[in-house]
Amino acid sequence: MMDVLADTNVVVYVEDDRDPWKQRQAMGLWRTLTARPGTFVSSQVVSESASTALRLWRDPLKVDRFIAKLENSATVVPVMPSTVRLAIDGCARFGFSFYDAQVWASAREWGASVVLSEDFPDGLVADGVRFADPFAPGFDLEALLA
Amino acid sequence: MARMVRKQVYIDAEHDLMLKQQVAQTGRTESQLIRDAIELLYDSEAARARRMKAAEDMIAIAESMAGVAEANGIIGPAWPGRAAHYEPPRGMPKSK
């Protein structure tokens, strides 16, 4: 079974209705991912999703409920000092910005072989972690996970 | 489900050998293989149903907030990438 780490933009497009196509894509993706085990988000993704939802909705109660449901629909992996050190290595080796590198480091550290994100070059493979843009034309989750 | 935790466990030497053979054959880490085994044995239909229910609830909350971002005067992409998220360009108001 292939483990997948969903990046912040996937969750943010669930939150944001101003791009209806991306919101539909993100909601469909989340339904599919949560129907299988092995879907991760990192604590960084949870934090960034919360801060973005607060900015969009300005409703702390709703954001809190949303994040609680996010936590229960996937496995949340923590960002630890070892993750930070791996991220520093990722900056040096792959030229990632630090916080992008931390997403890669979480996937690397917890064994996710795929990161779903539009923030990285589609198809890039870094130390066995493959990045796939779920909003790119022709994206096929089934084929990716096969 | 939810958070990943670090756990130190003792296993038989024979199981350790089996695990190492599987690592060599599959390219997956020992942690992944242990999680696979747990999920294979115990990821029940109930656990799957709980995850899916949480996802549906999460989506329903987002749907209930339709139009709110626009009403709040939010302009521009909600997720402009991490560089802009952590360090908005000069002249751009920081989120409240």
gemmi code that builds the backbone of each chain (N, CA, C; Angstrom):
import gemmi

chains = {
    "A": [
        ("MET", (0.848, -1.197, 0.000), (0.000, 0.000, 0.000), (0.884, 1.248, 0.000)),
        ("MET", (0.524, 2.217, -0.818), (1.340, 3.425, -0.923), (0.823, 4.490, 0.045)),
        ("ASP", (1.732, 5.019, 0.869), (1.333, 6.068, 1.802), (1.459, 7.429, 1.138)),
        ("VAL", (0.495, 8.288, 1.430), (0.382, 9.581, 0.751), (0.332, 10.689, 1.792)),
        ("LEU", (1.089, 11.754, 1.574), (0.988, 12.935, 2.430), (0.301, 14.040, 1.627)),
        ("ALA", (-0.793, 14.543, 2.151), (-1.513, 15.637, 1.481), (-0.978, 16.966, 2.003)),
        ("ASP", (-0.625, 17.843, 1.086), (-0.070, 19.142, 1.478), (-1.196, 20.136, 1.789)),
        ("THR", (-0.798, 21.259, 2.340), (-1.752, 22.262, 2.810), (-2.703, 22.729, 1.723)),
        ("ASN", (-2.188, 22.886, 0.495), (-3.071, 23.452, -0.542), (-4.289, 22.570, -0.810)),
        ("VAL", (-4.158, 21.253, -0.600), (-5.314, 20.357, -0.801), (-6.417, 20.722, 0.204)),
        ("VAL", (-6.027, 20.911, 1.459), (-7.010, 21.246, 2.492), (-7.559, 22.662, 2.281)),
        ("VAL", (-6.677, 23.572, 1.891), (-7.107, 24.965, 1.694), (-8.152, 25.055, 0.574)),
        ("TYR", (-7.991, 24.251, -0.471), (-8.997, 24.304, -1.545), (-10.319, 23.688, -1.118)),
        ("VAL", (-10.301, 22.829, -0.091), (-11.576, 22.386, 0.493), (-12.235, 23.577, 1.188)),
        ("GLU", (-11.426, 24.408, 1.834), (-11.945, 25.545, 2.608), (-12.476, 26.673, 1.721)),
        ("ASP", (-11.812, 26.889, 0.590), (-12.042, 28.113, -0.187), (-13.013, 27.871, -1.342)),
        ("ASP", (-14.178, 28.504, -1.281), (-15.199, 28.296, -2.327), (-15.059, 29.276, -3.485)),
        ("ARG", (-14.031, 30.106, -3.447), (-13.935, 31.123, -4.508), (-13.394, 30.547, -5.815)),
        ("ASP", (-12.874, 29.343, -5.787), (-12.517, 28.640, -7.021), (-13.283, 27.318, -6.998)),
        ("PRO", (-14.527, 27.339, -7.525), (-15.404, 26.162, -7.378), (-14.803, 24.891, -7.976)),
        ("TRP", (-14.066, 25.000, -9.078), (-13.488, 23.792, -9.691), (-12.472, 23.150, -8.756)),
        ("LYS", (-11.581, 23.990, -8.219), (-10.558, 23.443, -7.316), (-11.184, 22.906, -6.033)),
        ("GLN", (-12.236, 23.580, -5.563), (-12.886, 23.091, -4.344), (-13.511, 21.714, -4.588)),
        ("ARG", (-14.168, 21.557, -5.748), (-14.755, 20.247, -6.073), (-13.664, 19.170, -6.179)),
        ("GLN", (-12.570, 19.535, -6.852), (-11.446, 18.587, -6.986), (-10.912, 18.181, -5.620)),
        ("ALA", (-10.709, 19.188, -4.774), (-10.128, 18.935, -3.448), (-11.067, 18.081, -2.588)),
        ("MET", (-12.365, 18.378, -2.653), (-13.328, 17.597, -1.862), (-13.376, 16.145, -2.346)),
        ("GLY", (-13.375, 15.966, -3.667), (-13.384, 14.616, -4.228), (-12.125, 13.853, -3.851)),
        ("LEU", (-11.014, 14.550, -3.909), (-9.727, 13.949, -3.555), (-9.731, 13.526, -2.085)),
        ("TRP", (-10.238, 14.410, -1.223), (-10.233, 14.105, 0.207), (-11.119, 12.904, 0.519)),
        ("ARG", (-12.271, 12.829, -0.167), (-13.161, 11.663, 0.038), (-12.430, 10.371, -0.349)),
        ("THR", (-11.740, 10.408, -1.496), (-11.043, 9.209, -1.968), (-9.893, 8.833, -1.035)),
        ("LEU", (-9.136, 9.832, -0.616), (-7.965, 9.565, 0.236), (-8.367, 9.004, 1.596)),
        ("THR", (-9.444, 9.533, 2.151), (-9.827, 9.097, 3.497), (-10.547, 7.752, 3.487)),
        ("ALA", (-10.919, 7.278, 2.317), (-11.544, 5.949, 2.231), (-10.500, 4.848, 2.339)),
        ("ARG", (-9.225, 5.222, 2.288), (-8.147, 4.231, 2.374), (-7.233, 4.585, 3.547)),
        ("PRO", (-6.584, 3.588, 4.146), (-5.595, 3.917, 5.171), (-4.333, 4.464, 4.501)),
        ("GLY", (-3.460, 5.062, 5.276), (-2.183, 5.500, 4.711), (-2.219, 6.896, 4.133)),
        ("THR", (-3.189, 7.715, 4.559), (-3.198, 9.118, 4.161), (-2.753, 9.955, 5.352)),
        ("PHE", (-1.688, 10.734, 5.143), (-1.108, 11.540, 6.213), (-1.305, 13.030, 5.948)),
        ("VAL", (-1.346, 13.796, 7.000), (-1.044, 15.224, 6.939), (-0.046, 15.466, 8.071)),
        ("SER", (0.817, 16.449, 7.915), (1.746, 16.746, 9.009), (1.138, 17.827, 9.895)),
        ("SER", (1.693, 17.975, 11.100), (1.183, 19.019, 11.998), (1.371, 20.396, 11.362)),
        ("GLN", (2.375, 20.541, 10.509), (2.556, 21.799, 9.768), (1.360, 22.060, 8.843)),
        ("VAL", (0.888, 21.007, 8.174), (-0.269, 21.141, 7.274), (-1.512, 21.533, 8.076)),
        ("VAL", (-1.665, 20.919, 9.252), (-2.819, 21.248, 10.106), (-2.754, 22.720, 10.514)),
        ("SER", (-1.571, 23.160, 10.930), (-1.388, 24.542, 11.384), (-1.657, 25.542, 10.253)),
        ("GLU", (-1.094, 25.272, 9.087), (-1.280, 26.196, 7.958), (-2.742, 26.205, 7.493)),
        ("SER", (-3.387, 25.046, 7.554), (-4.807, 24.976, 7.160), (-5.664, 25.770, 8.129)),
        ("ALA", (-5.329, 25.692, 9.412), (-6.080, 26.444, 10.424), (-5.889, 27.941, 10.241)),
        ("SER", (-4.660, 28.365, 10.030), (-4.418, 29.814, 9.917), (-5.084, 30.368, 8.654)),
        ("THR", (-5.099, 29.568, 7.586), (-5.754, 30.032, 6.364), (-7.278, 30.092, 6.544)),
        ("ALA", (-7.842, 29.065, 7.182), (-9.291, 29.069, 7.414), (-9.706, 30.241, 8.309)),
        ("LEU", (-8.879, 30.565, 9.304), (-9.191, 31.720, 10.164), (-9.222, 33.016, 9.361)),
        ("ARG", (-8.277, 33.125, 8.431), (-8.220, 34.329, 7.593), (-9.438, 34.394, 6.654)),
        ("LEU", (-9.831, 33.236, 6.097), (-10.948, 33.209, 5.154), (-12.290, 33.403, 5.854)),
        ("TRP", (-12.491, 32.678, 6.950), (-13.819, 32.600, 7.566), (-14.003, 33.551, 8.750)),
        ("ARG", (-12.919, 33.859, 9.434), (-12.974, 34.699, 10.654), (-13.996, 34.167, 11.654)),
        ("ASP", (-13.991, 32.832, 11.796), (-14.955, 32.185, 12.683), (-14.218, 31.062, 13.427)),
        ("PRO", (-13.615, 31.399, 14.572), (-12.775, 30.419, 15.264), (-13.485, 29.114, 15.605)),
        ("LEU", (-14.766, 29.185, 15.950), (-15.493, 27.974, 16.321), (-15.594, 27.020, 15.129)),
        ("LYS", (-15.948, 27.584, 13.981), (-16.053, 26.751, 12.769), (-14.682, 26.182, 12.382)),
        ("VAL", (-13.671, 27.002, 12.503), (-12.318, 26.552, 12.144), (-11.894, 25.418, 13.080)),
        ("ASP", (-12.182, 25.570, 14.352), (-11.836, 24.530, 15.328), (-12.529, 23.212, 14.983)),
        ("ARG", (-13.803, 23.281, 14.636), (-14.548, 22.055, 14.277), (-13.988, 21.450, 12.997)),
        ("PHE", (-13.661, 22.318, 12.042), (-13.107, 21.853, 10.764), (-11.781, 21.111, 11.005)),
        ("ILE", (-10.925, 21.696, 11.828), (-9.611, 21.089, 12.083), (-9.759, 19.775, 12.862)),
        ("ALA", (-10.730, 19.723, 13.756), (-10.976, 18.462, 14.494), (-11.371, 17.356, 13.515)),
        ("LYS", (-12.177, 17.706, 12.536), (-12.586, 16.703, 11.538), (-11.420, 16.317, 10.637)),
        ("LEU", (-10.586, 17.303, 10.323), (-9.380, 17.009, 9.533), (-8.507, 15.989, 10.282)),
        ("GLU", (-8.329, 16.230, 11.567), (-7.501, 15.358, 12.395), (-8.036, 13.928, 12.437)),
        ("ASN", (-9.376, 13.809, 12.390), (-9.973, 12.479, 12.488), (-10.132, 11.773, 11.146)),
        ("SER", (-9.877, 12.497, 10.071), (-10.068, 11.856, 8.762), (-8.751, 11.348, 8.168)),
        ("ALA", (-7.624, 11.724, 8.771), (-6.324, 11.269, 8.262), (-5.384, 11.070, 9.452)),
        ("THR", (-4.214, 10.544, 9.181), (-3.215, 10.378, 10.237), (-2.348, 11.621, 10.289)),
        ("VAL", (-2.243, 12.230, 11.474), (-1.439, 13.437, 11.629), (-0.060, 13.057, 12.151)),
        ("VAL", (0.975, 13.407, 11.389), (2.349, 13.117, 11.833), (2.989, 14.407, 12.352)),
        ("PRO", (3.703, 14.301, 13.469), (4.259, 15.522, 14.076), (5.520, 16.007, 13.366)),
        ("VAL", (5.727, 17.317, 13.384), (7.023, 17.884, 12.983), (7.893, 17.902, 14.229)),
        ("MET", (8.994, 17.194, 14.174), (9.869, 17.045, 15.339), (11.229, 17.665, 15.020)),
        ("PRO", (12.101, 17.790, 16.031), (13.439, 18.317, 15.733), (14.132, 17.528, 14.624)),
        ("SER", (13.929, 16.219, 14.598), (14.548, 15.408, 13.534), (13.985, 15.789, 12.161)),
        ("THR", (12.693, 16.179, 12.122), (12.077, 16.615, 10.864), (12.713, 17.923, 10.406)),
        ("VAL", (12.933, 18.807, 11.377), (13.537, 20.105, 11.072), (14.940, 19.914, 10.492)),
        ("ARG", (15.703, 19.003, 11.107), (17.076, 18.765, 10.622), (17.064, 18.143, 9.226)),
        ("LEU", (16.107, 17.257, 8.998), (15.986, 16.670, 7.664), (15.594, 17.747, 6.644)),
        ("ALA", (14.743, 18.670, 7.080), (14.329, 19.768, 6.195), (15.519, 20.648, 5.812)),
        ("ILE", (16.389, 20.889, 6.776), (17.599, 21.684, 6.496), (18.423, 20.993, 5.417)),
        ("ASP", (18.526, 19.675, 5.549), (19.235, 18.879, 4.542), (18.535, 19.004, 3.178)),
        ("GLY", (17.192, 18.984, 3.203), (16.417, 19.103, 1.949), (16.609, 20.445, 1.274)),
        ("CYS", (16.742, 21.493, 2.082), (17.017, 22.826, 1.513), (18.334, 22.795, 0.738)),
        ("ALA", (19.328, 22.204, 1.380), (20.665, 22.192, 0.780), (20.719, 21.312, -0.461)),
        ("ARG", (20.083, 20.155, -0.386), (20.226, 19.188, -1.476), (19.284, 19.433, -2.642)),
        ("PHE", (18.086, 19.933, -2.366), (17.097, 20.059, -3.445), (16.680, 21.499, -3.727)),
        ("GLY", (17.201, 22.429, -2.935), (16.890, 23.835, -3.172), (15.488, 24.238, -2.751)),
        ("PHE", (14.856, 23.438, -1.889), (13.526, 23.803, -1.398), (13.644, 25.001, -0.454)),
        ("SER", (12.559, 25.791, -0.374), (12.506, 26.768, 0.719), (12.290, 25.976, 2.010)),
        ("PHE", (12.596, 26.599, 3.149), (12.611, 25.813, 4.387), (11.268, 25.144, 4.682)),
        ("TYR", (10.168, 25.895, 4.612), (8.880, 25.300, 5.007), (8.383, 24.276, 3.985)),
        ("ASP", (8.724, 24.469, 2.715), (8.446, 23.427, 1.721), (9.273, 22.183, 2.048)),
        ("ALA", (10.521, 22.411, 2.417), (11.408, 21.289, 2.744), (10.865, 20.491, 3.925)),
        ("GLN", (10.197, 21.181, 4.848), (9.646, 20.481, 6.008), (8.524, 19.522, 5.614)),
        ("VAL", (7.782, 19.888, 4.566), (6.743, 18.977, 4.058), (7.407, 17.730, 3.473)),
        ("TRP", (8.431, 17.955, 2.650), (9.181, 16.824, 2.092), (9.766, 15.969, 3.221)),
        ("ALA", (10.323, 16.634, 4.234), (10.974, 15.912, 5.340), (9.957, 15.069, 6.106)),
        ("SER", (8.751, 15.586, 6.292), (7.708, 14.800, 6.980), (7.391, 13.543, 6.188)),
        ("ALA", (7.246, 13.710, 4.869), (6.954, 12.542, 4.019), (8.095, 11.538, 4.095)),
        ("ARG", (9.302, 12.038, 4.018), (10.500, 11.187, 4.026), (10.620, 10.444, 5.353)),
        ("GLU", (10.405, 11.193, 6.421), (10.591, 10.627, 7.758), (9.540, 9.562, 8.098)),
        ("TRP", (8.306, 9.783, 7.633), (7.221, 8.878, 8.011), (6.882, 7.874, 6.911)),
        ("GLY", (7.669, 7.892, 5.845), (7.530, 6.838, 4.845), (6.429, 7.042, 3.824)),
        ("ALA", (5.998, 8.281, 3.624), (5.023, 8.532, 2.542), (5.794, 8.630, 1.228)),
        ("SER", (5.406, 7.849, 0.263), (6.153, 7.868, -1.004), (5.597, 8.882, -1.992)),
        ("VAL", (4.420, 9.449, -1.686), (3.833, 10.458, -2.565), (3.405, 11.669, -1.733)),
        ("VAL", (3.701, 12.869, -2.240), (3.160, 14.107, -1.667), (2.237, 14.728, -2.702)),
        ("LEU", (0.989, 14.943, -2.309), (0.047, 15.605, -3.212), (0.089, 17.098, -2.924)),
        ("SER", (0.524, 17.873, -3.919), (0.713, 19.308, -3.706), (0.860, 20.019, -5.034)),
        ("GLU", (0.379, 21.253, -5.063), (0.645, 22.051, -6.255), (1.817, 23.007, -6.019)),
        ("ASP", (2.467, 22.883, -4.854), (3.572, 23.785, -4.519), (4.935, 23.279, -4.974)),
        ("PHE", (4.976, 22.075, -5.519), (6.238, 21.485, -5.976), (6.100, 21.126, -7.461)),
        ("PRO", (7.221, 21.022, -8.162), (7.138, 20.608, -9.565), (6.491, 19.228, -9.696)),
        ("ASP", (5.458, 19.146, -10.530), (4.731, 17.893, -10.724), (5.687, 16.821, -11.261)),
        ("GLY", (5.742, 15.689, -10.591), (6.583, 14.584, -11.065), (7.978, 14.557, -10.465)),
        ("LEU", (8.343, 15.620, -9.737), (9.663, 15.639, -9.086), (9.782, 14.474, -8.098)),
        ("VAL", (10.926, 13.812, -8.093), (11.201, 12.770, -7.097), (12.434, 13.203, -6.308)),
        ("ALA", (12.293, 13.292, -4.981), (13.411, 13.697, -4.125), (13.615, 12.635, -3.056)),
        ("ASP", (14.693, 11.902, -3.140), (15.002, 10.840, -2.169), (13.856, 9.848, -2.034)),
        ("GLY", (13.264, 9.468, -3.137), (12.195, 8.467, -3.108), (10.816, 9.021, -2.847)),
        ("VAL", (10.707, 10.315, -2.571), (9.403, 10.940, -2.372), (8.989, 11.608, -3.684)),
        ("ARG", (7.845, 11.191, -4.208), (7.384, 11.744, -5.476), (6.320, 12.815, -5.225)),
        ("PHE", (6.432, 13.920, -5.938), (5.440, 14.990, -5.828), (4.479, 14.903, -7.011)),
        ("ALA", (3.188, 14.994, -6.717), (2.182, 14.977, -7.778), (1.200, 16.111, -7.520)),
        ("ASP", (0.892, 16.852, -8.576), (-0.042, 17.981, -8.461), (-1.464, 17.482, -8.739)),
        ("PRO", (-2.307, 17.410, -7.715), (-3.650, 16.867, -7.922), (-4.575, 17.816, -8.682)),
        ("PHE", (-4.094, 19.027, -8.956), (-4.910, 19.994, -9.703), (-4.398, 20.164, -11.132)),
        ("ALA", (-3.404, 19.363, -11.506), (-2.859, 19.441, -12.867), (-3.789, 18.696, -13.827)),
        ("PRO", (-3.862, 19.151, -15.085), (-4.691, 18.440, -16.057), (-4.243, 16.981, -16.166)),
        ("GLY", (-5.208, 16.088, -16.212), (-4.900, 14.673, -16.397), (-4.470, 13.940, -15.135)),
        ("PHE", (-4.540, 14.616, -13.978), (-4.158, 13.948, -12.740), (-5.043, 12.718, -12.509)),
        ("ASP", (-4.429, 11.591, -12.215), (-5.171, 10.339, -12.029), (-4.682, 9.671, -10.740)),
        ("LEU", (-5.466, 9.814, -9.686), (-5.058, 9.284, -8.374), (-4.930, 7.767, -8.400)),
        ("GLU", (-5.886, 7.116, -9.057), (-5.858, 5.644, -9.098), (-4.563, 5.163, -9.736)),
        ("ALA", (-4.207, 5.791, -10.867), (-2.982, 5.386, -11.577), (-1.755, 5.663, -10.716)),
        ("LEU", (-1.787, 6.781, -9.985), (-0.659, 7.152, -9.144), (-0.438, 6.150, -8.006)),
        ("LEU", (-1.535, 5.670, -7.459), (-1.449, 4.776, -6.301), (-1.351, 3.308, -6.692)),
        ("ALA", (-1.509, 3.019, -7.969), (-1.487, 1.611, -8.434), (-0.093, 1.007, -8.280)),
    ],
    "B": [
        ("MET", (-7.753, 6.772, 14.736), (-6.748, 7.352, 13.832), (-6.192, 8.611, 14.480)),
        ("ALA", (-5.623, 9.420, 13.770), (-5.097, 10.729, 14.137), (-3.581, 10.717, 14.224)),
        ("ARG", (-3.031, 11.063, 15.388), (-1.591, 11.360, 15.406), (-0.722, 10.111, 15.271)),
        ("MET", (0.436, 10.307, 14.632), (1.445, 9.250, 14.559), (2.288, 9.337, 15.821)),
        ("VAL", (2.619, 8.207, 16.403), (3.448, 8.202, 17.614), (4.660, 7.304, 17.413)),
        ("ARG", (5.727, 7.631, 18.123), (6.893, 6.761, 18.114), (6.679, 5.666, 19.153)),
        ("LYS", (7.011, 4.432, 18.795), (6.803, 3.321, 19.720), (7.966, 2.343, 19.611)),
        ("GLN", (8.526, 1.999, 20.753), (9.603, 1.017, 20.753), (9.006, -0.333, 21.118)),
        ("VAL", (9.206, -1.332, 20.261), (8.601, -2.638, 20.526), (9.667, -3.733, 20.434)),
        ("TYR", (9.392, -4.842, 21.098), (10.270, -6.007, 21.000), (9.610, -7.033, 20.089)),
        ("ILE", (10.389, -7.571, 19.158), (9.864, -8.632, 18.310), (10.851, -9.794, 18.284)),
        ("ASP", (10.369, -10.977, 17.890), (11.238, -12.155, 17.805), (12.317, -11.915, 16.754)),
        ("ALA", (13.470, -12.574, 16.975), (14.556, -12.477, 15.997), (14.087, -12.994, 14.626)),
        ("GLU", (13.249, -14.023, 14.667), (12.721, -14.595, 13.420), (11.851, -13.573, 12.680)),
        ("HIS", (11.028, -12.877, 13.444), (10.188, -11.838, 12.832), (11.040, -10.693, 12.296)),
        ("ASP", (12.113, -10.404, 13.028), (13.024, -9.341, 12.586), (13.645, -9.708, 11.237)),
        ("LEU", (14.026, -10.974, 11.113), (14.611, -11.460, 9.862), (13.580, -11.361, 8.731)),
        ("MET", (12.339, -11.761, 9.041), (11.266, -11.679, 8.031), (11.062, -10.234, 7.584)),
        ("LEU", (11.101, -9.352, 8.569), (10.894, -7.932, 8.273), (12.011, -7.411, 7.365)),
        ("LYS", (13.238, -7.777, 7.679), (14.383, -7.316, 6.881), (14.325, -7.881, 5.460)),
        ("GLN", (13.863, -9.116, 5.343), (13.710, -9.703, 4.006), (12.660, -8.938, 3.198)),
        ("GLN", (11.573, -8.564, 3.885), (10.517, -7.805, 3.205), (10.999, -6.414, 2.800)),
        ("VAL", (11.814, -5.802, 3.674), (12.394, -4.489, 3.341), (13.215, -4.605, 2.059)),
        ("ALA", (14.026, -5.671, 1.987), (14.883, -5.866, 0.814), (14.053, -6.130, -0.442)),
        ("GLN", (12.959, -6.858, -0.269), (12.141, -7.225, -1.436), (11.241, -6.093, -1.907)),
        ("THR", (10.713, -5.328, -0.950), (9.690, -4.340, -1.319), (10.217, -2.912, -1.372)),
        ("GLY", (11.334, -2.656, -0.700), (11.844, -1.290, -0.651), (11.104, -0.430, 0.360)),
        ("ARG", (10.147, -1.032, 1.091), (9.437, -0.275, 2.127), (10.222, -0.344, 3.438)),
        ("THR", (10.001, 0.646, 4.280), (10.732, 0.662, 5.547), (10.081, -0.319, 6.530)),
        ("GLU", (10.815, -0.639, 7.595), (10.256, -1.524, 8.614), (8.995, -0.901, 9.234)),
        ("SER", (9.040, 0.409, 9.462), (7.866, 1.088, 10.042), (6.653, 0.946, 9.130)),
        ("GLN", (6.878, 1.140, 7.817), (5.762, 1.020, 6.876), (5.185, -0.388, 6.891)),
        ("LEU", (6.082, -1.383, 6.933), (5.615, -2.765, 6.901), (4.829, -3.119, 8.162)),
        ("ILE", (5.271, -2.609, 9.298), (4.534, -2.863, 10.546), (3.152, -2.198, 10.470)),
        ("ARG", (3.122, -0.949, 9.944), (1.820, -0.279, 9.802), (0.918, -1.041, 8.831)),
        ("ASP", (1.528, -1.519, 7.727), (0.760, -2.310, 6.756), (0.103, -3.513, 7.431)),
        ("ALA", (0.925, -4.204, 8.253), (0.422, -5.421, 8.908), (-0.723, -5.086, 9.863)),
        ("ILE", (-0.553, -3.990, 10.619), (-1.605, -3.588, 11.563), (-2.879, -3.230, 10.804)),
        ("GLU", (-2.681, -2.468, 9.714), (-3.864, -2.068, 8.944), (-4.550, -3.275, 8.319)),
        ("LEU", (-3.718, -4.206, 7.825), (-4.287, -5.405, 7.203), (-5.115, -6.188, 8.212)),
        ("LEU", (-4.592, -6.283, 9.432), (-5.281, -7.062, 10.460), (-6.439, -6.301, 11.103)),
        ("TYR", (-6.197, -5.016, 11.370), (-7.136, -4.310, 12.249), (-7.825, -3.091, 11.651)),
        ("ASP", (-7.444, -2.669, 10.419), (-8.139, -1.494, 9.868), (-9.534, -1.929, 9.445)),
        ("SER", (-10.392, -1.932, 10.385), (-11.718, -2.482, 10.195), (-12.563, -1.548, 9.347)),
        ("GLU", (-13.663, -2.082, 8.939), (-14.651, -1.277, 8.206), (-15.108, -0.104, 9.074)),
        ("ALA", (-15.148, -0.337, 10.400), (-15.580, 0.737, 11.308), (-14.590, 1.898, 11.290)),
        ("ALA", (-13.291, 1.586, 11.254), (-12.277, 2.648, 11.225), (-12.380, 3.431, 9.921)),
        ("ARG", (-12.575, 2.704, 8.831), (-12.735, 3.356, 7.526), (-13.982, 4.257, 7.538)),
        ("ALA", (-15.053, 3.734, 8.112), (-16.301, 4.509, 8.176), (-16.111, 5.770, 9.016)),
        ("ARG", (-15.332, 5.659, 10.112), (-15.076, 6.839, 10.964), (-14.297, 7.898, 10.199)),
        ("ARG", (-13.275, 7.469, 9.446), (-12.486, 8.431, 8.654), (-13.361, 9.126, 7.623)),
        ("MET", (-14.189, 8.309, 6.949), (-15.021, 8.876, 5.880), (-16.092, 9.821, 6.442)),
        ("LYS", (-16.618, 9.473, 7.618), (-17.616, 10.348, 8.261), (-16.961, 11.682, 8.634)),
        ("ALA", (-15.740, 11.611, 9.183), (-15.022, 12.839, 9.544), (-14.774, 13.690, 8.302)),
        ("ALA", (-14.420, 13.038, 7.193), (-14.185, 13.776, 5.941), (-15.467, 14.440, 5.464)),
        ("GLU", (-16.590, 13.715, 5.543), (-17.875, 14.299, 5.118), (-18.255, 15.482, 6.012)),
        ("ASP", (-18.023, 15.348, 7.325), (-18.326, 16.444, 8.256), (-17.456, 17.666, 7.949)),
        ("MET", (-16.182, 17.383, 7.641), (-15.236, 18.468, 7.319), (-15.705, 19.212, 6.061)),
        ("ILE", (-16.121, 18.452, 5.067), (-16.592, 19.057, 3.816), (-17.892, 19.836, 4.060)),
        ("ALA", (-18.756, 19.273, 4.899), (-20.025, 19.958, 5.201), (-19.760, 21.306, 5.892)),
        ("ILE", (-18.764, 21.354, 6.781), (-18.419, 22.621, 7.450), (-17.941, 23.628, 6.406)),
        ("ALA", (-17.086, 23.165, 5.494), (-16.589, 24.066, 4.440), (-17.753, 24.564, 3.578)),
        ("GLU", (-18.668, 23.663, 3.254), (-19.822, 24.068, 2.420), (-20.714, 25.065, 3.150)),
        ("SER", (-20.793, 24.918, 4.470), (-21.627, 25.851, 5.240), (-21.024, 27.261, 5.267)),
        ("MET", (-19.747, 27.370, 4.883), (-19.071, 28.671, 4.881), (-19.025, 29.279, 3.475)),
        ("ALA", (-19.845, 28.761, 2.575), (-19.868, 29.277, 1.199), (-20.182, 30.778, 1.205)),
        ("GLY", (-19.416, 31.530, 0.487), (-19.644, 32.967, 0.356), (-19.022, 33.798, 1.464)),
        ("VAL", (-18.553, 33.159, 2.523), (-18.046, 33.890, 3.690), (-16.727, 34.610, 3.360)),
        ("ALA", (-15.829, 33.916, 2.669), (-14.535, 34.540, 2.339), (-14.760, 35.788, 1.485)),
        ("GLU", (-15.652, 35.654, 0.523), (-15.939, 36.810, -0.341), (-16.586, 37.938, 0.472)),
        ("ALA", (-17.532, 37.573, 1.335), (-18.185, 38.579, 2.188), (-17.176, 39.246, 3.126)),
        ("ASN", (-16.145, 38.498, 3.503), (-15.097, 39.060, 4.379), (-14.093, 39.916, 3.610)),
        ("GLY", (-14.330, 40.034, 2.311), (-13.460, 40.891, 1.509), (-12.106, 40.288, 1.198)),
        ("ILE", (-12.013, 38.957, 1.287), (-10.738, 38.301, 0.985), (-10.499, 38.356, -0.526)),
        ("ILE", (-9.365, 38.863, -0.884), (-9.006, 38.894, -2.306), (-7.688, 38.139, -2.503)),
        ("GLY", (-7.531, 37.656, -3.711), (-6.301, 36.915, -4.009), (-6.421, 35.467, -3.575)),
        ("PRO", (-5.421, 34.679, -3.922), (-5.488, 33.253, -3.600), (-5.437, 32.994, -2.097)),
        ("ALA", (-6.216, 32.007, -1.667), (-6.201, 31.647, -0.244), (-4.857, 31.058, 0.135)),
        ("TRP", (-4.253, 30.339, -0.817), (-2.953, 29.740, -0.537), (-1.970, 30.207, -1.617)),
        ("PRO", (-1.274, 31.292, -1.358), (-0.363, 31.836, -2.380), (0.998, 31.137, -2.402)),
        ("GLY", (1.132, 30.029, -1.682), (2.435, 29.363, -1.525), (3.032, 29.763, -0.193)),
        ("ARG", (4.018, 28.984, 0.258), (4.531, 29.213, 1.618), (5.302, 30.516, 1.765)),
        ("ALA", (6.015, 30.898, 0.745), (6.807, 32.123, 0.863), (5.891, 33.293, 1.214)),
        ("ALA", (4.776, 33.412, 0.486), (3.846, 34.515, 0.736), (3.048, 34.290, 2.012)),
        ("HIS", (2.784, 33.027, 2.344), (2.001, 32.737, 3.550), (2.754, 33.189, 4.799)),
        ("TYR", (4.049, 32.896, 4.832), (4.833, 33.235, 6.028), (5.385, 34.654, 6.003)),
        ("GLU", (5.649, 35.146, 4.814), (6.221, 36.482, 4.715), (5.518, 37.244, 3.602)),
        ("PRO", (4.357, 37.860, 3.905), (3.654, 38.619, 2.869), (4.556, 39.710, 2.296)),
        ("PRO", (4.462, 39.950, 0.974), (5.287, 41.002, 0.385), (5.004, 42.343, 1.049)),
        ("ARG", (6.010, 43.214, 1.026), (5.833, 44.550, 1.618), (4.655, 45.248, 0.949)),
        ("GLY", (3.871, 45.949, 1.765), (2.728, 46.690, 1.230), (1.452, 45.875, 1.251)),
        ("MET", (1.589, 44.554, 1.439), (0.391, 43.709, 1.510), (-0.041, 43.610, 2.959)),
        ("PRO", (-1.322, 43.835, 3.253), (-1.738, 43.739, 4.654), (-1.612, 42.319, 5.166)),
        ("LYS", (-1.136, 42.176, 6.413), (-1.060, 40.858, 7.018), (-2.470, 40.424, 7.418)),
        ("SER", (-2.697, 39.127, 7.413), (-4.023, 38.634, 7.780), (-4.302, 38.967, 9.234)),
        ("LYS", (-5.583, 39.222, 9.535), (-5.951, 39.595, 10.901), (-6.301, 38.352, 11.689)),
    ],
}
model = gemmi.Model(1)
for chain_id, residues in chains.items():
    chain = gemmi.Chain(chain_id)
    for i, (resn, *xyz) in enumerate(residues, 1):
        res = gemmi.Residue()
        res.name, res.seqid = resn, gemmi.SeqId(i, " ")
        for name, pos in zip(("N", "CA", "C"), xyz):
            atom = gemmi.Atom()
            atom.name, atom.element = name, gemmi.Element(name[0])
            atom.pos, atom.b_iso = gemmi.Position(*pos), 0.0
            res.add_atom(atom)
        chain.add_residue(res)
    model.add_chain(chain)
structure = gemmi.Structure()
structure.add_model(model)
structure.setup_entities()
